[in-house]
C-alpha cells in the first residue's frame, strides 16, 4: 500500500471512530509508523509503506480509537520547539502553557523552581533558553520524575537541573528569583465533562486536587513568600475561570503586583506576582 492510500484509509478510520482532527492525527500517526518527521510525509506520498510500518500504524490507530492521545501513542510532544518524552504518567505539554514560558522569559532569572514539574517541559525549556540559569523541579510522582529525568538527559541539562520527589515545597530549601507551576486545577465536579483523551488517559493527580480545584494554589501561595528572593517572580497557570480566586490568594499571602495574563485565544491563563 502506498503512503497516500494508507493516509486516506487511516483518516477515514479515525473519522468513523468520531475522532476530532482525524486527518491531522492520521498524518502524525502514519509519519510515526514510518519513522519520518511529519513535515517529510508529503515527500513520501508515492512510496510503498513497509509491512512492519503498516502493522505499527494499525496498532497506533487502534490506540487512538480508544481515545489515547497521539502524544502518548508516539511517546513525544513538541513544546516550544523541542521534543519532550510523554507517557501516561505526565500531562501532555499543551500550547497554552507556552503562555507561561513567554512570560517567564520576559525578564532575566538565574535560579528557577518548577512545582509539579511533570514531564519537565516548563523547567527544561526555561533552562534551555537561559544557558546561565539553574533550576529545581519538584513532583510528588516518582514516575513523572523518571520522565522528567529522561527529558533532562535528552536536552543535556543534567548539570543545571535538579529533580526532587516531594509535595510542593516540602523538599525545597533556599530562595529563587523565579517560581513557576502548572498545578492540578480542575474542580472535581468538572472532571466528568473533560475529553476522554484527558479524563481517561492523563494522571488524575496532575489534573485535579479535588474540591474546588484551588488547593494547589493555596499551598503555593503559602510557601512562595518563604522561597522567593526579594522582588522574585511567581507565575502559575490557571483555568480560564480561576483568575480572580488565585489572584486573591496571592494577594492575601503578601505577594505584590498580582496580575492575570491571557493566552493566544484570549482566555485567562496565568497569574503572575512578585515577592515584596
C-alpha positions in Angstrom: 0.0 0.0 0.0 1.3 3.5 -0.9 1.6 6.1 1.7 -1.2 8.3 0.3 -3.5 5.3 0.3 -2.6 4.5 3.9 -3.2 8.1 4.9 -6.7 8.2 3.4 -7.6 4.9 5.0 -6.3 6.0 8.4 -8.1 9.3 8.3 -11.4 7.6 7.3 -10.9 5.0 10.1 -10.4 7.7 12.8 -13.2 9.9 11.4 -15.6 6.9 11.6 -14.5 6.5 15.3 -15.6 10.1 16.0 -12.1 11.5 16.4 -11.9 15.2 16.0 -9.0 16.3 13.8 -8.9 12.8 12.2 -6.9 13.9 9.2 -4.2 15.6 11.3 -3.9 12.7 13.7 -3.7 10.2 10.8 -0.8 12.2 9.3 1.1 12.2 12.6 0.5 8.5 13.2 1.5 7.5 9.7 4.7 9.5 9.9 5.4 7.9 13.3 4.8 4.5 12.0 7.1 5.1 9.0 9.8 6.7 11.2 9.9 10.0 9.5 9.2 13.6 10.6 5.6 14.7 9.9 6.8 17.5 7.7 8.5 15.0 5.5 5.5 12.8 4.9 4.3 14.8 1.9 7.5 13.8 0.1 6.8 10.1 0.7 3.2 10.0 -0.5 4.1 7.9 -3.6 6.2 5.4 -1.7 5.1 2.0 -0.6 4.7 1.6 3.1 6.7 -1.3 4.5 4.6 -4.1 6.1 6.1 -3.5 9.5 5.2 0.1 9.3 1.6 -0.8 8.3 1.5 -3.1 11.3 2.6 -0.3 13.6 0.1 2.1 12.0 -2.7 -0.4 12.7 -1.7 -0.6 16.4 -1.4 3.2 16.6 -4.9 3.7 15.0 -6.4 1.1 17.4 -5.0 3.1 20.4 -6.3 6.3 19.0 -9.7 4.8 18.6 -9.6 4.1 22.3 -9.0 7.8 22.7 -5.4 7.6 23.8 -3.7 10.9 23.0 -1.4 11.0 20.0 1.5 12.2 22.1 1.2 9.1 24.3 1.0 6.8 21.3 4.1 8.3 19.7 5.8 8.9 23.1 6.6 12.5 22.4 5.2 16.0 22.0 6.7 19.2 20.7 6.8 22.1 23.1 8.5 25.5 22.5 10.2 23.9 19.5 11.7 20.9 21.4 10.6 17.3 21.6 9.6 16.0 25.0 9.0 12.4 26.0 5.4 11.9 27.1 3.9 8.9 28.9 0.6 8.3 30.7 2.5 9.3 33.9 2.6 13.0 32.9 0.4 15.7 31.5 0.6 16.3 27.8 2.5 19.5 27.2 0.0 21.9 25.7 0.3 25.0 23.6 -1.5 27.2 26.1 1.3 26.5 28.6 3.7 28.3 26.3 2.0 31.5 27.6 3.7 30.8 30.9 7.1 30.3 29.1 6.7 33.6 27.3 6.0 35.5 30.5 8.9 33.8 32.3 11.4 34.7 29.6 10.3 38.3 29.5 12.7 39.1 32.4 16.1 37.7 33.5 16.3 34.9 36.0 19.2 32.8 37.3 17.5 30.3 39.6 14.1 28.8 38.9 11.8 26.4 40.8 9.2 24.4 39.0 6.5 22.9 41.3 4.7 19.9 39.9 7.3 19.5 37.1 5.7 16.5 35.4 7.5 15.9 32.1 9.8 18.8 33.0 8.7 20.7 29.9 8.5 24.1 31.7 11.7 23.8 33.7 13.8 22.3 31.0 12.5 24.8 28.4 13.4 27.7 30.6 16.9 26.4 31.3 17.4 25.6 27.6 16.5 29.2 26.8 18.7 30.7 29.5 22.1 28.8 29.5 23.4 30.6 32.6 20.4 29.6 34.8 20.0 26.6 37.1 16.8 25.1 38.4 14.9 22.7 40.6 11.9 20.6 39.6 9.7 19.0 42.3 7.0 16.4 41.8 5.1 14.0 44.1 5.1 11.3 41.5 8.3 9.2 41.1 7.1 8.0 37.7 6.7 11.6 36.5 10.2 12.4 37.7 11.5 9.5 35.7 10.0 11.1 32.6 11.5 14.5 33.5 14.8 12.8 34.1 14.8 11.3 30.6 13.9 14.6 29.1 16.7 16.3 31.1 19.2 13.8 29.7 18.0 14.3 26.1 18.4 18.0 26.4 21.8 17.8 28.1 20.7 19.6 31.3 21.9 17.2 34.0 24.4 19.7 35.3 21.8 22.5 35.6 18.5 20.8 36.6 17.9 19.0 39.9 14.8 16.9 40.3 13.4 16.1 43.7 10.4 14.0 44.8 8.0 15.6 47.3 4.8 17.6 47.9 5.1 21.2 46.7 7.7 23.0 48.9 8.4 20.1 51.2 11.8 19.1 49.7 12.8 22.7 48.8 15.3 24.8 50.5 16.7 28.3 49.6 15.2 31.1 47.6 14.6 31.5 43.9 14.2 34.5 41.7 11.5 32.7 39.6 8.9 30.1 40.7 6.7 28.5 38.1 3.9 25.9 38.2 1.2 24.3 36.1 -0.5 22.6 39.1 -3.7 20.5 39.1 -6.6 22.9 38.9 -9.7 21.2 37.7 -12.5 21.1 40.2 -13.8 17.6 41.0 -17.3 18.4 39.5 -15.7 19.4 36.2 -13.9 16.1 35.7 -16.7 14.2 34.0 -17.0 16.8 31.3 -13.4 16.5 30.2 -12.5 15.0 26.9 -11.8 11.2 27.2 -8.2 11.9 26.0 -7.7 13.9 29.2 -10.0 12.3 31.7 -9.2 8.7 30.9 -5.5 8.8 29.9 -3.7 11.6 31.8 -2.7 11.2 35.5 -5.6 12.2 37.8 -3.2 13.7 40.4 -1.9 16.1 37.8 -5.4 17.1 36.7 -7.4 17.7 39.9 -6.6 18.3 43.6 -10.3 17.6 44.3 -12.8 20.0 45.7 -12.9 23.4 44.1 -9.7 23.0 42.2 -7.8 25.6 44.2 -5.9 23.6 46.8 -2.7 23.6 44.9 -2.8 27.4 44.7 -3.4 27.6 48.4 -0.3 25.5 49.1 1.8 27.5 46.6 0.6 30.9 48.0 1.5 29.8 51.5 5.0 28.7 50.5 6.0 31.2 47.9 6.9 34.1 50.2 9.4 31.8 52.0 11.1 30.7 48.9 11.2 33.8 46.7 14.1 36.1 46.6 13.3 39.8 47.2 11.5 41.0 44.1 11.4 37.5 42.7 8.5 36.5 40.4 6.0 33.7 40.6 4.0 32.6 37.6 1.3 29.9 37.6 -1.0 28.5 35.0 -4.7 28.7 35.8 -8.1 27.5 34.5 -9.9 30.2 32.5 -12.3 31.0 35.3 -9.8 31.0 38.2 -8.0 34.3 37.7 -9.8 36.3 40.4 -9.6 33.5 43.0 -5.9 32.8 42.5 -5.1 36.5 42.4 -6.9 36.9 45.8 -4.9 34.0 47.3 -1.6 35.5 46.2 -2.6 39.0 47.5 -3.6 37.5 50.9 -0.2 35.8 51.0 1.6 39.2 50.8 2.7 38.9 47.2 2.5 42.2 45.2 1.9 43.3 41.6 -0.6 40.5 41.1 -2.0 40.3 37.5 -3.7 38.0 35.2 -2.3 37.1 31.7 -4.2 35.7 28.7 -3.3 33.0 26.2 -3.4 33.3 22.4 -7.2 32.5 22.5 -7.9 35.5 24.8 -8.6 33.3 27.8 -7.2 34.0 31.3 -4.3 31.6 31.5 -1.6 32.7 34.0 -1.4 34.7 37.2 1.9 36.5 37.9 3.1 38.3 41.0 6.2 39.3 42.9 7.7 38.9 46.4 7.7 42.1 48.5 
